[in-house]
Amino acid sequence: MGLLDGKKGVIFGVANDRSIAWAIARKLRGEGADLAFTYLGDAMEKRVRPLAESLGSEIILPCDVTIDAEMDAVFEVLGEEWGGLDILVHSLAFANKEELKGDFANTSREGFALAMDVSAFSLVALSQRARPLMQGREDGASIMAMTYYGAEKVVKNYNVMGVAKAALEASVTYLAEDLGKENIRVNSISPGPIKTLAAMGISDFKAMLDEVSGRAPLRRNATQDDVAGTAVYLASSLSSGVTGENIYVDCGYNILGIS
Ligand code: NAD
């Protein structure tokens, strides 16, 4: 008996076995959920397909969130194969590497628009398409997105991604209000820094890891598995009364002032 027996979930954002989305997928599957996966382009398919198949998944589709037709196709297949959807995990973001160092004030128009489109608007675009499939589910449905503390406070080098995450977090609250009427919950998880492919794009990322492991109340960095545990809670009926929230999985770092 798993917490998610009989539930159907789609995972956006696996790049490799270090991805936060992959740890989430493993734990959701461990609780009994059937999962579909998407990947970004042919290069990612080689990595994502075997991972997805190792969890017994049969729905593995391309999806670049800047392309409407690819998003449409994913939800068309989910509708045909499953007829409904209980869980959507949004664990993706992108900004050009040159925007993730130096002064935020130097952000380009193109770099700003790209980071916003991929990292924030995509949650709105995916939720729009998931909504009809998520209506009338037995325990309600759950959408979750990964954000970061740099949305709220200035984090060196996080720059335009912090602004995109602020838009993502605001989108979570507006979506939570719209979709709440249909018993669809929308929340975000705010992990501390974790060494992944996306994180390697942030200049001097190691300094972020060292700062958190040295100062956070738990005196360590959060792991992908820490995040995945919270994702199971948000995906399951354990969080039936929770929507529009942002849950930190950062070993307590966000509570600190001067130490
Ligand atoms: P990751 O590199 O494993 O995952 C990022 C994913 O984004 C990849 O799968 C990539 O394919 C996908 N992606 C990028 N552009 C895309 C596009 N146009 N269309 C579809 N997918 C696209 O890194 P991760 O650290 O697991 O990142 C997952 C999420 O967690 C991101 O939202 C990230 O901002 C967030 N997050 C990460 C950390 C950290 O320190 N690693 C901390 C807080 C939040």
Boltz pocket constraint, residues with backbone or C-beta under 6 A from the ligand:
constraints:
  - pocket:
      binder: B
      contacts: [[A, 12], [A, 13], [A, 14], [A, 15], [A, 16], [A, 18], [A, 19], [A, 20], [A, 21], [A, 39], [A, 40], [A, 44], [A, 63], [A, 64], [A, 65], [A, 66], [A, 90], [A, 91], [A, 92], [A, 93], [A, 94], [A, 118], [A, 146], [A, 147], [A, 148], [A, 189], [A, 190], [A, 191], [A, 192], [A, 193], [A, 194], [A, 195], [A, 196], [A, 197], [A, 198], [A, 199]]
      max_distance: 6.0
